[in-house]
Amino acid sequence: MEKSTFRPDQTAQSVAMTGSDVSTIIPHLIQDLESDNKNLHAPALRQLLEIILDNLENKDLVLKYKLMPLLNKFAGNVEKNEEFVLSTTISHVIGVRNGSDDKMILAGAATESIIQTIF
């Protein structure tokens, strides 16, 4: 099984995701991420990354759904697994896209992640 990690090579979705789709999908993704079933975490994080990349208003998504503490659950994991990579990538994209507006959110997220790692 071969996977392409270069986004432009992937086939384009025939229908763009609307705001209402995002508002119904994200709560389900959050449920999956909060679940004890680890098999749900990586697919949910992948889909969340796609949503963040495809929506320029992701700052509103981050604040509305309080994504940073949820992402820190995986970023604080010392093991370098797929969930760690995806969650830190999402956090990085959020930080880059939102520029200096979210420095306090990202600083709080980083602090929480460090505290989780220590304890």
C-alpha positions in Angstrom: 0.0 0.0 0.0 1.6 3.3 -1.1 0.5 6.6 0.3 1.2 10.0 -1.2 2.1 12.7 1.4 2.3 15.5 -1.2 -1.1 17.2 -1.1 -1.3 18.5 -4.8 -1.0 14.9 -6.0 -4.1 13.8 -4.2 -7.3 13.9 -6.1 -9.4 16.9 -5.4 -12.7 16.5 -3.5 -15.7 16.9 -5.8 -17.6 18.9 -3.3 -16.1 21.6 -1.1 -16.9 21.3 2.6 -19.2 24.0 3.8 -19.3 25.8 7.2 -22.2 23.7 8.3 -20.4 20.5 7.4 -17.4 21.6 9.4 -19.7 22.5 12.4 -21.1 19.0 12.4 -17.9 17.1 11.7 -15.6 18.7 14.2 -17.8 17.7 17.3 -17.6 14.1 16.0 -13.9 14.4 15.6 -13.6 15.7 19.1 -15.5 12.7 20.4 -13.2 10.4 18.6 -10.1 12.2 20.0 -11.5 12.1 23.5 -12.3 8.4 23.1 -10.2 5.7 24.8 -10.2 3.8 21.4 -6.7 4.7 20.1 -7.6 3.5 16.6 -9.8 6.5 16.2 -7.2 9.1 17.1 -5.0 9.2 14.0 -7.8 9.2 11.4 -9.6 12.0 13.4 -6.4 14.1 13.6 -5.8 13.6 9.8 -9.3 14.8 9.1 -8.9 17.7 11.5 -5.7 18.7 9.8 -7.5 18.7 6.4 -10.2 20.9 7.8 -7.7 23.4 9.3 -5.8 23.5 6.0 -8.9 24.0 4.0 -10.5 26.7 6.2 -8.9 30.1 6.3 -11.1 31.0 9.3 -9.4 28.3 11.4 -8.8 30.8 14.2 -12.5 30.8 14.9 -12.6 27.0 14.7 -9.7 26.8 17.2 -11.4 29.1 19.7 -14.9 27.8 19.2 -14.0 24.1 19.7 -11.1 24.7 22.1 -8.8 22.6 20.0 -5.5 23.5 21.6 -6.0 21.6 24.9 -7.2 18.6 23.0 -4.2 18.7 20.6 -1.9 19.0 23.7 -3.2 15.7 24.8 -1.3 14.1 22.0 1.6 16.7 21.8 2.4 16.0 25.4 3.0 12.3 24.6 6.7 11.6 24.8 6.5 8.8 22.3 7.0 10.1 18.7 4.0 8.4 17.2 1.6 9.5 14.4 -0.7 11.2 16.8 2.2 13.3 18.2 3.2 14.3 14.6 -0.3 15.2 13.5 -1.2 17.1 16.6 2.0 19.2 16.6 1.5 19.8 12.8 -2.0 21.1 13.4 -0.8 23.3 16.2 2.0 24.7 14.0 -0.4 25.4 11.1 -2.7 27.2 13.4 0.2 29.3 14.7 1.5 30.1 11.3 -1.9 31.0 9.8 -3.0 33.1 12.7 0.3 35.0 13.2 0.7 37.0 16.3 -3.0 37.1 17.1 -2.8 33.7 18.9 0.5 34.0 20.7 -1.2 33.8 24.1 -3.2 30.7 23.0 -0.1 29.0 21.6 2.0 30.0 24.6 -0.6 28.5 27.0 -0.7 25.4 24.8 3.1 25.0 24.9 3.2 25.5 28.7 0.5 22.9 29.2 2.3 20.5 27.0 5.6 20.9 28.9 3.7 20.4 32.2 2.2 17.2 30.9 5.6 16.0 29.8 7.1 16.7 33.2 4.4 14.9 35.1 
